[in-house]
């Protein structure tokens, strides 16, 4: 289930809420009970390595004829 990060404008606390994507824009109350919160935009980092070899020649502009 996705996690969404919120910040309370009253106490400046940052907290996370797990909820379905269909409820992603629903308001969330601060754990301290405040209701003046804002959803934060979180960047997702995707990394890793690929075990597949890089294509040789024939790429989009490498003379393969796809362009």
CHARMM internal coordinates of N, CA and C (Angstrom, degrees):
IC EDIT
DIST 1 N 1 CA 1.4457
DIST 1 CA 1 C 1.5382
ANGL 1 N 1 CA 1 C 108.00
DIST 1 C 2 N 1.3226
ANGL 1 CA 1 C 2 N 117.92
DIHE 1 N 1 CA 1 C 2 N 134.15
DIST 2 N 2 CA 1.4677
ANGL 1 C 2 N 2 CA 120.70
DIHE 1 CA 1 C 2 N 2 CA -178.99
DIST 2 CA 2 C 1.5258
ANGL 2 N 2 CA 2 C 112.63
DIHE 1 C 2 N 2 CA 2 C -64.35
DIST 2 C 3 N 1.3176
ANGL 2 CA 2 C 3 N 114.11
DIHE 2 N 2 CA 2 C 3 N 150.99
DIST 3 N 3 CA 1.4773
ANGL 2 C 3 N 3 CA 120.92
DIHE 2 CA 2 C 3 N 3 CA 177.15
DIST 3 CA 3 C 1.5157
ANGL 3 N 3 CA 3 C 107.85
DIHE 2 C 3 N 3 CA 3 C -113.10
DIST 3 C 4 N 1.3145
ANGL 3 CA 3 C 4 N 115.99
DIHE 3 N 3 CA 3 C 4 N 135.92
DIST 4 N 4 CA 1.4561
ANGL 3 C 4 N 4 CA 122.52
DIHE 3 CA 3 C 4 N 4 CA -179.54
DIST 4 CA 4 C 1.5213
ANGL 4 N 4 CA 4 C 108.91
DIHE 3 C 4 N 4 CA 4 C -119.24
DIST 4 C 5 N 1.3233
ANGL 4 CA 4 C 5 N 115.75
DIHE 4 N 4 CA 4 C 5 N 138.98
DIST 5 N 5 CA 1.4525
ANGL 4 C 5 N 5 CA 121.48
DIHE 4 CA 4 C 5 N 5 CA -177.38
DIST 5 CA 5 C 1.5262
ANGL 5 N 5 CA 5 C 109.37
DIHE 4 C 5 N 5 CA 5 C -100.53
DIST 5 C 6 N 1.3189
ANGL 5 CA 5 C 6 N 115.94
DIHE 5 N 5 CA 5 C 6 N 134.71
DIST 6 N 6 CA 1.4599
ANGL 5 C 6 N 6 CA 123.27
DIHE 5 CA 5 C 6 N 6 CA 179.14
DIST 6 CA 6 C 1.5186
ANGL 6 N 6 CA 6 C 109.79
DIHE 5 C 6 N 6 CA 6 C -126.64
DIST 6 C 7 N 1.3301
ANGL 6 CA 6 C 7 N 116.40
DIHE 6 N 6 CA 6 C 7 N 158.66
DIST 7 N 7 CA 1.4648
ANGL 6 C 7 N 7 CA 122.45
DIHE 6 CA 6 C 7 N 7 CA 173.82
DIST 7 CA 7 C 1.5156
ANGL 7 N 7 CA 7 C 107.89
DIHE 6 C 7 N 7 CA 7 C -129.14
DIST 7 C 8 N 1.3259
ANGL 7 CA 7 C 8 N 115.81
DIHE 7 N 7 CA 7 C 8 N 134.72
DIST 8 N 8 CA 1.4568
ANGL 7 C 8 N 8 CA 122.10
DIHE 7 CA 7 C 8 N 8 CA 177.39
DIST 8 CA 8 C 1.5237
ANGL 8 N 8 CA 8 C 108.62
DIHE 7 C 8 N 8 CA 8 C -84.42
DIST 8 C 9 N 1.3093
ANGL 8 CA 8 C 9 N 116.75
DIHE 8 N 8 CA 8 C 9 N 126.86
DIST 9 N 9 CA 1.4740
ANGL 8 C 9 N 9 CA 120.70
DIHE 8 CA 8 C 9 N 9 CA 179.01
DIST 9 CA 9 C 1.5228
ANGL 9 N 9 CA 9 C 111.72
DIHE 8 C 9 N 9 CA 9 C -77.23
DIST 9 C 10 N 1.3239
ANGL 9 CA 9 C 10 N 117.96
DIHE 9 N 9 CA 9 C 10 N -18.99
DIST 10 N 10 CA 1.4640
ANGL 9 C 10 N 10 CA 121.46
DIHE 9 CA 9 C 10 N 10 CA -178.94
DIST 10 CA 10 C 1.5232
ANGL 10 N 10 CA 10 C 111.41
DIHE 9 C 10 N 10 CA 10 C -80.74
DIST 10 C 11 N 1.3496
ANGL 10 CA 10 C 11 N 117.29
DIHE 10 N 10 CA 10 C 11 N -51.38
DIST 11 N 11 CA 1.4655
ANGL 10 C 11 N 11 CA 120.49
DIHE 10 CA 10 C 11 N 11 CA -176.26
DIST 11 CA 11 C 1.5278
ANGL 11 N 11 CA 11 C 113.23
DIHE 10 C 11 N 11 CA 11 C -108.82
DIST 11 C 12 N 1.3350
ANGL 11 CA 11 C 12 N 117.62
DIHE 11 N 11 CA 11 C 12 N -1.59
DIST 12 N 12 CA 1.4610
ANGL 11 C 12 N 12 CA 124.19
DIHE 11 CA 11 C 12 N 12 CA 177.96
DIST 12 CA 12 C 1.5326
ANGL 12 N 12 CA 12 C 113.36
DIHE 11 C 12 N 12 CA 12 C 65.19
DIST 12 C 13 N 1.3281
ANGL 12 CA 12 C 13 N 117.08
DIHE 12 N 12 CA 12 C 13 N 19.66
DIST 13 N 13 CA 1.4590
ANGL 12 C 13 N 13 CA 121.74
DIHE 12 CA 12 C 13 N 13 CA 177.17
DIST 13 CA 13 C 1.5333
ANGL 13 N 13 CA 13 C 109.32
DIHE 12 C 13 N 13 CA 13 C -78.85
DIST 13 C 14 N 1.3322
ANGL 13 CA 13 C 14 N 117.47
DIHE 13 N 13 CA 13 C 14 N 144.66
DIST 14 N 14 CA 1.4558
ANGL 13 C 14 N 14 CA 123.04
DIHE 13 CA 13 C 14 N 14 CA 175.02
DIST 14 CA 14 C 1.5190
ANGL 14 N 14 CA 14 C 107.31
DIHE 13 C 14 N 14 CA 14 C -110.01
DIST 14 C 15 N 1.3400
ANGL 14 CA 14 C 15 N 116.81
DIHE 14 N 14 CA 14 C 15 N 134.13
DIST 15 N 15 CA 1.4539
ANGL 14 C 15 N 15 CA 121.09
DIHE 14 CA 14 C 15 N 15 CA -177.78
DIST 15 CA 15 C 1.5258
ANGL 15 N 15 CA 15 C 109.87
DIHE 14 C 15 N 15 CA 15 C -146.08
DIST 15 C 16 N 1.3295
ANGL 15 CA 15 C 16 N 115.98
DIHE 15 N 15 CA 15 C 16 N 162.38
DIST 16 N 16 CA 1.4585
ANGL 15 C 16 N 16 CA 122.33
DIHE 15 CA 15 C 16 N 16 CA -179.36
DIST 16 CA 16 C 1.5193
ANGL 16 N 16 CA 16 C 110.01
DIHE 15 C 16 N 16 CA 16 C -114.50
DIST 16 C 17 N 1.3276
ANGL 16 CA 16 C 17 N 115.12
DIHE 16 N 16 CA 16 C 17 N 148.73
DIST 17 N 17 CA 1.4584
ANGL 16 C 17 N 17 CA 122.04
DIHE 16 CA 16 C 17 N 17 CA 177.63
DIST 17 CA 17 C 1.5260
ANGL 17 N 17 CA 17 C 107.51
DIHE 16 C 17 N 17 CA 17 C -130.89
DIST 17 C 18 N 1.3305
ANGL 17 CA 17 C 18 N 117.43
DIHE 17 N 17 CA 17 C 18 N 129.82
DIST 18 N 18 CA 1.4636
ANGL 17 C 18 N 18 CA 122.41
DIHE 17 CA 17 C 18 N 18 CA 174.26
DIST 18 CA 18 C 1.5192
ANGL 18 N 18 CA 18 C 107.53
DIHE 17 C 18 N 18 CA 18 C -94.77
DIST 18 C 19 N 1.3327
ANGL 18 CA 18 C 19 N 115.50
DIHE 18 N 18 CA 18 C 19 N 126.41
DIST 19 N 19 CA 1.4646
ANGL 18 C 19 N 19 CA 120.47
DIHE 18 CA 18 C 19 N 19 CA 179.60
DIST 19 CA 19 C 1.5127
ANGL 19 N 19 CA 19 C 109.41
DIHE 18 C 19 N 19 CA 19 C -159.81
DIST 19 C 20 N 1.3406
ANGL 19 CA 19 C 20 N 117.56
DIHE 19 N 19 CA 19 C 20 N 161.32
DIST 20 N 20 CA 1.4623
ANGL 19 C 20 N 20 CA 120.68
DIHE 19 CA 19 C 20 N 20 CA 178.05
DIST 20 CA 20 C 1.5274
ANGL 20 N 20 CA 20 C 111.50
DIHE 19 C 20 N 20 CA 20 C -63.66
DIST 20 C 21 N 1.3255
ANGL 20 CA 20 C 21 N 116.96
DIHE 20 N 20 CA 20 C 21 N 154.80
DIST 21 N 21 CA 1.4611
ANGL 20 C 21 N 21 CA 121.12
DIHE 20 CA 20 C 21 N 21 CA -179.84
DIST 21 CA 21 C 1.5238
ANGL 21 N 21 CA 21 C 111.64
DIHE 20 C 21 N 21 CA 21 C -59.96
DIST 21 C 22 N 1.3211
ANGL 21 CA 21 C 22 N 117.82
DIHE 21 N 21 CA 21 C 22 N -30.49
DIST 22 N 22 CA 1.4629
ANGL 21 C 22 N 22 CA 121.36
DIHE 21 CA 21 C 22 N 22 CA 179.63
DIST 22 CA 22 C 1.5261
ANGL 22 N 22 CA 22 C 111.86
DIHE 21 C 22 N 22 CA 22 C -63.47
DIST 22 C 23 N 1.3390
ANGL 22 CA 22 C 23 N 116.91
DIHE 22 N 22 CA 22 C 23 N -20.88
DIST 23 N 23 CA 1.4649
ANGL 22 C 23 N 23 CA 121.73
DIHE 22 CA 22 C 23 N 23 CA 179.76
DIST 23 CA 23 C 1.5231
ANGL 23 N 23 CA 23 C 111.87
DIHE 22 C 23 N 23 CA 23 C -108.73
DIST 23 C 24 N 1.3210
ANGL 23 CA 23 C 24 N 117.73
DIHE 23 N 23 CA 23 C 24 N 18.24
DIST 24 N 24 CA 1.4659
ANGL 23 C 24 N 24 CA 121.25
DIHE 23 CA 23 C 24 N 24 CA -173.91
DIST 24 CA 24 C 1.5262
ANGL 24 N 24 CA 24 C 113.30
DIHE 23 C 24 N 24 CA 24 C -61.66
DIST 24 C 25 N 1.3131
ANGL 24 CA 24 C 25 N 118.39
DIHE 24 N 24 CA 24 C 25 N -32.10
DIST 25 N 25 CA 1.4650
ANGL 24 C 25 N 25 CA 120.07
DIHE 24 CA 24 C 25 N 25 CA -177.07
DIST 25 CA 25 C 1.5267
ANGL 25 N 25 CA 25 C 112.92
DIHE 24 C 25 N 25 CA 25 C -96.59
DIST 25 C 26 N 1.3255
ANGL 25 CA 25 C 26 N 118.00
DIHE 25 N 25 CA 25 C 26 N 3.68
DIST 26 N 26 CA 1.4703
ANGL 25 C 26 N 26 CA 120.53
DIHE 25 CA 25 C 26 N 26 CA 178.60
DIST 26 CA 26 C 1.5231
ANGL 26 N 26 CA 26 C 109.73
DIHE 25 C 26 N 26 CA 26 C -68.90
DIST 26 C 27 N 1.3215
ANGL 26 CA 26 C 27 N 118.07
DIHE 26 N 26 CA 26 C 27 N 144.96
DIST 27 N 27 CA 1.4716
ANGL 26 C 27 N 27 CA 120.26
DIHE 26 CA 26 C 27 N 27 CA 178.75
DIST 27 CA 27 C 1.5277
ANGL 27 N 27 CA 27 C 111.03
DIHE 26 C 27 N 27 CA 27 C -65.94
DIST 27 C 28 N 1.3250
ANGL 27 CA 27 C 28 N 115.81
DIHE 27 N 27 CA 27 C 28 N 155.94
DIST 28 N 28 CA 1.4706
ANGL 27 C 28 N 28 CA 121.46
DIHE 27 CA 27 C 28 N 28 CA 178.75
DIST 28 CA 28 C 1.5201
ANGL 28 N 28 CA 28 C 108.82
DIHE 27 C 28 N 28 CA 28 C -131.29
DIST 28 C 29 N 1.3241
ANGL 28 CA 28 C 29 N 116.75
DIHE 28 N 28 CA 28 C 29 N 137.26
DIST 29 N 29 CA 1.4619
ANGL 28 C 29 N 29 CA 120.93
DIHE 28 CA 28 C 29 N 29 CA 176.59
DIST 29 CA 29 C 1.5206
ANGL 29 N 29 CA 29 C 109.81
DIHE 28 C 29 N 29 CA 29 C -84.36
DIST 29 C 30 N 1.3046
ANGL 29 CA 29 C 30 N 115.60
DIHE 29 N 29 CA 29 C 30 N 143.85
DIST 30 N 30 CA 1.4606
ANGL 29 C 30 N 30 CA 123.24
DIHE 29 CA 29 C 30 N 30 CA 175.58
DIST 30 CA 30 C 1.5285
ANGL 30 N 30 CA 30 C 108.91
DIHE 29 C 30 N 30 CA 30 C -62.67
DIST 30 C 31 N 1.3463
ANGL 30 CA 30 C 31 N 118.54
DIHE 30 N 30 CA 30 C 31 N 146.98
DIST 31 N 31 CA 1.4678
ANGL 30 C 31 N 31 CA 120.20
DIHE 30 CA 30 C 31 N 31 CA 176.85
DIST 31 CA 31 C 1.5379
ANGL 31 N 31 CA 31 C 112.64
DIHE 30 C 31 N 31 CA 31 C -57.90
DIST 31 C 32 N 1.3365
ANGL 31 CA 31 C 32 N 117.49
DIHE 31 N 31 CA 31 C 32 N -23.11
DIST 32 N 32 CA 1.4651
ANGL 31 C 32 N 32 CA 121.24
DIHE 31 CA 31 C 32 N 32 CA 177.99
DIST 32 CA 32 C 1.5261
ANGL 32 N 32 CA 32 C 111.69
DIHE 31 C 32 N 32 CA 32 C -83.95
DIST 32 C 33 N 1.3622
ANGL 32 CA 32 C 33 N 117.23
DIHE 32 N 32 CA 32 C 33 N -1.23
DIST 33 N 33 CA 1.4518
ANGL 32 C 33 N 33 CA 120.27
DIHE 32 CA 32 C 33 N 33 CA 176.40
DIST 33 CA 33 C 1.5173
ANGL 33 N 33 CA 33 C 115.45
DIHE 32 C 33 N 33 CA 33 C 99.58
DIST 33 C 34 N 1.3145
ANGL 33 CA 33 C 34 N 118.76
DIHE 33 N 33 CA 33 C 34 N -1.09
DIST 34 N 34 CA 1.4613
ANGL 33 C 34 N 34 CA 121.40
DIHE 33 CA 33 C 34 N 34 CA 179.01
DIST 34 CA 34 C 1.5265
ANGL 34 N 34 CA 34 C 109.72
DIHE 33 C 34 N 34 CA 34 C -78.31
DIST 34 C 35 N 1.3357
ANGL 34 CA 34 C 35 N 115.98
DIHE 34 N 34 CA 34 C 35 N 149.15
DIST 35 N 35 CA 1.4679
ANGL 34 C 35 N 35 CA 118.34
DIHE 34 CA 34 C 35 N 35 CA -179.09
DIST 35 CA 35 C 1.5254
ANGL 35 N 35 CA 35 C 113.25
DIHE 34 C 35 N 35 CA 35 C -112.45
DIST 35 C 36 N 1.3248
ANGL 35 CA 35 C 36 N 118.67
DIHE 35 N 35 CA 35 C 36 N 3.81
DIST 36 N 36 CA 1.4650
ANGL 35 C 36 N 36 CA 122.01
DIHE 35 CA 35 C 36 N 36 CA 178.82
DIST 36 CA 36 C 1.5302
ANGL 36 N 36 CA 36 C 108.51
DIHE 35 C 36 N 36 CA 36 C -93.60
DIST 36 C 37 N 1.3431
ANGL 36 CA 36 C 37 N 115.65
DIHE 36 N 36 CA 36 C 37 N 81.82
DIST 37 N 37 CA 1.4594
ANGL 36 C 37 N 37 CA 120.65
DIHE 36 CA 36 C 37 N 37 CA -177.39
DIST 37 CA 37 C 1.5214
ANGL 37 N 37 CA 37 C 110.55
DIHE 36 C 37 N 37 CA 37 C -121.63
DIST 37 C 38 N 1.3203
ANGL 37 CA 37 C 38 N 115.25
DIHE 37 N 37 CA 37 C 38 N 161.07
DIST 38 N 38 CA 1.4589
ANGL 37 C 38 N 38 CA 121.91
DIHE 37 CA 37 C 38 N 38 CA 178.31
DIST 38 CA 38 C 1.5277
ANGL 38 N 38 CA 38 C 108.38
DIHE 37 C 38 N 38 CA 38 C -133.63
DIST 38 C 39 N 1.3344
ANGL 38 CA 38 C 39 N 115.78
DIHE 38 N 38 CA 38 C 39 N 137.86
DIST 39 N 39 CA 1.4620
ANGL 38 C 39 N 39 CA 121.17
DIHE 38 CA 38 C 39 N 39 CA 178.08
DIST 39 CA 39 C 1.5197
ANGL 39 N 39 CA 39 C 108.67
DIHE 38 C 39 N 39 CA 39 C -77.79
DIST 39 C 40 N 1.3228
ANGL 39 CA 39 C 40 N 116.50
DIHE 39 N 39 CA 39 C 40 N 132.41
DIST 40 N 40 CA 1.4574
ANGL 39 C 40 N 40 CA 121.37
DIHE 39 CA 39 C 40 N 40 CA -179.26
DIST 40 CA 40 C 1.5164
ANGL 40 N 40 CA 40 C 110.55
DIHE 39 C 40 N 40 CA 40 C -92.70
DIST 40 C 41 N 1.2981
ANGL 40 CA 40 C 41 N 116.04
DIHE 40 N 40 CA 40 C 41 N 149.65
DIST 41 N 41 CA 1.4558
ANGL 40 C 41 N 41 CA 121.99
DIHE 40 CA 40 C 41 N 41 CA 175.75
DIST 41 CA 41 C 1.5145
ANGL 41 N 41 CA 41 C 107.56
DIHE 40 C 41 N 41 CA 41 C -87.78
DIST 41 C 42 N 1.3148
ANGL 41 CA 41 C 42 N 116.66
DIHE 41 N 41 CA 41 C 42 N 118.52
DIST 42 N 42 CA 1.4566
ANGL 41 C 42 N 42 CA 121.37
DIHE 41 CA 41 C 42 N 42 CA -178.45
DIST 42 CA 42 C 1.5207
ANGL 42 N 42 CA 42 C 109.71
DIHE 41 C 42 N 42 CA 42 C -106.67
DIST 42 C 43 N 1.3195
ANGL 42 CA 42 C 43 N 115.33
DIHE 42 N 42 CA 42 C 43 N 135.10
DIST 43 N 43 CA 1.4639
ANGL 42 C 43 N 43 CA 120.50
DIHE 42 CA 42 C 43 N 43 CA 175.94
DIST 43 CA 43 C 1.5183
ANGL 43 N 43 CA 43 C 108.48
DIHE 42 C 43 N 43 CA 43 C -86.13
DIST 43 C 44 N 1.3048
ANGL 43 CA 43 C 44 N 116.46
DIHE 43 N 43 CA 43 C 44 N 139.85
DIST 44 N 44 CA 1.4582
ANGL 43 C 44 N 44 CA 121.87
DIHE 43 CA 43 C 44 N 44 CA 178.91
DIST 44 CA 44 C 1.5199
ANGL 44 N 44 CA 44 C 107.95
DIHE 43 C 44 N 44 CA 44 C -105.85
DIST 44 C 45 N 1.3034
ANGL 44 CA 44 C 45 N 115.83
DIHE 44 N 44 CA 44 C 45 N 126.17
DIST 45 N 45 CA 1.4626
ANGL 44 C 45 N 45 CA 120.39
DIHE 44 CA 44 C 45 N 45 CA 178.53
DIST 45 CA 45 C 1.5249
ANGL 45 N 45 CA 45 C 108.47
DIHE 44 C 45 N 45 CA 45 C -98.30
DIST 45 C 46 N 1.3075
ANGL 45 CA 45 C 46 N 115.52
DIHE 45 N 45 CA 45 C 46 N 127.90
DIST 46 N 46 CA 1.4509
ANGL 45 C 46 N 46 CA 121.04
DIHE 45 CA 45 C 46 N 46 CA 177.21
DIST 46 CA 46 C 1.5192
ANGL 46 N 46 CA 46 C 107.04
DIHE 45 C 46 N 46 CA 46 C -119.49
DIST 46 C 47 N 1.2841
ANGL 46 CA 46 C 47 N 115.74
DIHE 46 N 46 CA 46 C 47 N 125.44
DIST 47 N 47 CA 1.4583
ANGL 46 C 47 N 47 CA 118.53
DIHE 46 CA 46 C 47 N 47 CA -177.87
DIST 47 CA 47 C 1.5053
ANGL 47 N 47 CA 47 C 110.12
DIHE 46 C 47 N 47 CA 47 C -144.27
DIST 47 C 48 N 1.2902
ANGL 47 CA 47 C 48 N 115.30
DIHE 47 N 47 CA 47 C 48 N -177.31
DIST 48 N 48 CA 1.4522
ANGL 47 C 48 N 48 CA 119.73
DIHE 47 CA 47 C 48 N 48 CA 179.04
DIST 48 CA 48 C 1.5135
ANGL 48 N 48 CA 48 C 109.98
DIHE 47 C 48 N 48 CA 48 C 136.25
DIST 48 C 49 N 1.3028
ANGL 48 CA 48 C 49 N 113.68
DIHE 48 N 48 CA 48 C 49 N -174.50
DIST 49 N 49 CA 1.4578
ANGL 48 C 49 N 49 CA 119.18
DIHE 48 CA 48 C 49 N 49 CA 179.16
DIST 49 CA 49 C 1.5131
ANGL 49 N 49 CA 49 C 108.77
DIHE 48 C 49 N 49 CA 49 C -123.69
DIST 49 C 50 N 1.2769
ANGL 49 CA 49 C 50 N 115.32
DIHE 49 N 49 CA 49 C 50 N 156.98
DIST 50 N 50 CA 1.4587
ANGL 49 C 50 N 50 CA 121.31
DIHE 49 CA 49 C 50 N 50 CA 179.52
DIST 50 CA 50 C 1.5161
ANGL 50 N 50 CA 50 C 108.47
DIHE 49 C 50 N 50 CA 50 C -107.96
DIST 50 C 51 N 1.3197
ANGL 50 CA 50 C 51 N 115.65
DIHE 50 N 50 CA 50 C 51 N 138.25
DIST 51 N 51 CA 1.4520
ANGL 50 C 51 N 51 CA 118.77
DIHE 50 CA 50 C 51 N 51 CA 177.47
DIST 51 CA 51 C 1.5306
ANGL 51 N 51 CA 51 C 111.21
DIHE 50 C 51 N 51 CA 51 C -94.71
DIST 51 C 52 N 1.3264
ANGL 51 CA 51 C 52 N 116.30
DIHE 51 N 51 CA 51 C 52 N -6.90
DIST 52 N 52 CA 1.4600
ANGL 51 C 52 N 52 CA 120.00
DIHE 51 CA 51 C 52 N 52 CA 179.14
DIST 52 CA 52 C 1.5212
ANGL 52 N 52 CA 52 C 109.87
DIHE 51 C 52 N 52 CA 52 C -80.83
DIST 52 C 53 N 1.3274
ANGL 52 CA 52 C 53 N 117.65
DIHE 52 N 52 CA 52 C 53 N 139.61
DIST 53 N 53 CA 1.4641
ANGL 52 C 53 N 53 CA 119.68
DIHE 52 CA 52 C 53 N 53 CA 178.87
DIST 53 CA 53 C 1.5331
ANGL 53 N 53 CA 53 C 110.55
DIHE 52 C 53 N 53 CA 53 C -69.20
DIST 53 C 54 N 1.3109
ANGL 53 CA 53 C 54 N 116.32
DIHE 53 N 53 CA 53 C 54 N 150.88
DIST 54 N 54 CA 1.4527
ANGL 53 C 54 N 54 CA 121.25
DIHE 53 CA 53 C 54 N 54 CA 177.53
DIST 54 CA 54 C 1.5203
ANGL 54 N 54 CA 54 C 109.50
DIHE 53 C 54 N 54 CA 54 C -68.16
DIST 54 C 55 N 1.3363
ANGL 54 CA 54 C 55 N 117.68
DIHE 54 N 54 CA 54 C 55 N 143.57
DIST 55 N 55 CA 1.4668
ANGL 54 C 55 N 55 CA 119.40
DIHE 54 CA 54 C 55 N 55 CA 178.80
DIST 55 CA 55 C 1.5300
ANGL 55 N 55 CA 55 C 110.82
DIHE 54 C 55 N 55 CA 55 C -64.10
DIST 55 C 56 N 1.3143
ANGL 55 CA 55 C 56 N 115.56
DIHE 55 N 55 CA 55 C 56 N 144.56
DIST 56 N 56 CA 1.4561
ANGL 55 C 56 N 56 CA 118.82
DIHE 55 CA 55 C 56 N 56 CA 179.01
DIST 56 CA 56 C 1.5216
ANGL 56 N 56 CA 56 C 109.46
DIHE 55 C 56 N 56 CA 56 C -109.81
DIST 56 C 57 N 1.3312
ANGL 56 CA 56 C 57 N 116.07
DIHE 56 N 56 CA 56 C 57 N 129.35
DIST 57 N 57 CA 1.4686
ANGL 56 C 57 N 57 CA 120.50
DIHE 56 CA 56 C 57 N 57 CA -179.30
DIST 57 CA 57 C 1.5036
ANGL 57 N 57 CA 57 C 109.70
DIHE 56 C 57 N 57 CA 57 C 56.35
DIST 57 C 58 N 1.2789
ANGL 57 CA 57 C 58 N 120.95
DIHE 57 N 57 CA 57 C 58 N -161.44
DIST 58 N 58 CA 1.4387
ANGL 57 C 58 N 58 CA 126.48
DIHE 57 CA 57 C 58 N 58 CA 171.08
DIST 58 CA 58 C 1.5071
ANGL 58 N 58 CA 58 C 117.34
DIHE 57 C 58 N 58 CA 58 C 48.04
DIST 58 C 59 N 1.3194
ANGL 58 CA 58 C 59 N 119.76
DIHE 58 N 58 CA 58 C 59 N 6.69
DIST 59 N 59 CA 1.4589
ANGL 58 C 59 N 59 CA 121.51
DIHE 58 CA 58 C 59 N 59 CA 177.34
DIST 59 CA 59 C 1.5145
ANGL 59 N 59 CA 59 C 110.36
DIHE 58 C 59 N 59 CA 59 C -68.46
DIST 59 C 60 N 1.2866
ANGL 59 CA 59 C 60 N 117.80
DIHE 59 N 59 CA 59 C 60 N -175.36
DIST 60 N 60 CA 1.4580
ANGL 59 C 60 N 60 CA 122.23
DIHE 59 CA 59 C 60 N 60 CA -174.54
DIST 60 CA 60 C 1.5292
ANGL 60 N 60 CA 60 C 112.16
DIHE 59 C 60 N 60 CA 60 C -53.97
DIST 60 C 61 N 1.2904
ANGL 60 CA 60 C 61 N 117.23
DIHE 60 N 60 CA 60 C 61 N -48.23
DIST 61 N 61 CA 1.4624
ANGL 60 C 61 N 61 CA 119.01
DIHE 60 CA 60 C 61 N 61 CA -177.61
DIST 61 CA 61 C 1.5214
ANGL 61 N 61 CA 61 C 111.42
DIHE 60 C 61 N 61 CA 61 C -115.76
DIST 61 C 62 N 1.3220
ANGL 61 CA 61 C 62 N 116.68
DIHE 61 N 61 CA 61 C 62 N 19.74
DIST 62 N 62 CA 1.4543
ANGL 61 C 62 N 62 CA 120.32
DIHE 61 CA 61 C 62 N 62 CA -179.04
DIST 62 CA 62 C 1.5159
ANGL 62 N 62 CA 62 C 113.09
DIHE 61 C 62 N 62 CA 62 C -98.26
DIST 62 C 63 N 1.3225
ANGL 62 CA 62 C 63 N 117.88
DIHE 62 N 62 CA 62 C 63 N 19.98
DIST 63 N 63 CA 1.4504
ANGL 62 C 63 N 63 CA 120.16
DIHE 62 CA 62 C 63 N 63 CA 176.86
DIST 63 CA 63 C 1.5114
ANGL 63 N 63 CA 63 C 114.09
DIHE 62 C 63 N 63 CA 63 C 92.11
DIST 63 C 64 N 1.3253
ANGL 63 CA 63 C 64 N 117.65
DIHE 63 N 63 CA 63 C 64 N 12.25
DIST 64 N 64 CA 1.4591
ANGL 63 C 64 N 64 CA 120.42
DIHE 63 CA 63 C 64 N 64 CA -178.44
DIST 64 CA 64 C 1.5098
ANGL 64 N 64 CA 64 C 113.89
DIHE 63 C 64 N 64 CA 64 C -82.68
DIST 64 C 65 N 1.3336
ANGL 64 CA 64 C 65 N 118.20
DIHE 64 N 64 CA 64 C 65 N -9.19
DIST 65 N 65 CA 1.4573
ANGL 64 C 65 N 65 CA 121.22
DIHE 64 CA 64 C 65 N 65 CA 175.71
DIST 65 CA 65 C 1.5154
ANGL 65 N 65 CA 65 C 114.64
DIHE 64 C 65 N 65 CA 65 C 87.42
DIST 65 C 66 N 1.3261
ANGL 65 CA 65 C 66 N 118.85
DIHE 65 N 65 CA 65 C 66 N 13.19
DIST 66 N 66 CA 1.4647
ANGL 65 C 66 N 66 CA 118.66
DIHE 65 CA 65 C 66 N 66 CA -179.42
DIST 66 CA 66 C 1.5278
ANGL 66 N 66 CA 66 C 112.15
DIHE 65 C 66 N 66 CA 66 C -84.32
DIST 66 C 67 N 1.3158
ANGL 66 CA 66 C 67 N 118.11
DIHE 66 N 66 CA 66 C 67 N -14.38
DIST 67 N 67 CA 1.4684
ANGL 66 C 67 N 67 CA 120.20
DIHE 66 CA 66 C 67 N 67 CA -175.52
DIST 67 CA 67 C 1.5050
ANGL 67 N 67 CA 67 C 110.73
DIHE 66 C 67 N 67 CA 67 C -97.87
END
COOR INIT
IC SEED 1 N 1 CA 1 C
IC BUILD
